[in-house]
Amino acid sequence: MTGTRILEFSVHEQSQTRRDISHCVRMCLQMENIQMFLTFCEHYGVPKTNLCQTVDLYEGTNMPQFLSCVQCLGTEVSLLPAYEYRYLIKQSNAVQ
């Protein structure tokens, strides 16, 4: 009977360890994706002072800094020569 209990405990602990490892892998991949986004922002000219921290975005804290980053990215992208939608409202629809 003791051997059976030890085996059950071993199987339970292995499955718990697999879940923990799976969670760590997902967390690392998500943080890696966030870091790739921030590198993309920096590549397109967003100043480092406007970038958010990877951990802050992952944990959902300091969202104003993330929104500032996205706004700066939008500004930088809209200044690119190949960008043809400079305004949210077309000029022809604007009040004259």
C-alpha positions, 0 to 999 in steps of 0.5 A: 500500500505504501508503494501505491501512495508514493506512486500516486504522489509522484504522478500528481507532483509530475503533472503539477510540475508540467503545469508550472513549466507550461505556465512559465513557457507561456509567460516567457513567450508573452514577455518576449512578444512584448519586448519585440513590440517595444523593439519595433516601436524603438525602430520606428522612432519612438523615444525611449522615454515613451516606451513602457516596461515589459513587466508593466505591460505584462502585469497590466500596470502603468497603462498610461505609459503604454498608451503614450507609447502607442500614441507616439508610435502612431505619430511616428508611423503617420510621418512616414512617406509611404503612409497615405492616411495622415488624418482620421477624417478625409480632408474633403469631409472637413468643415470648410 
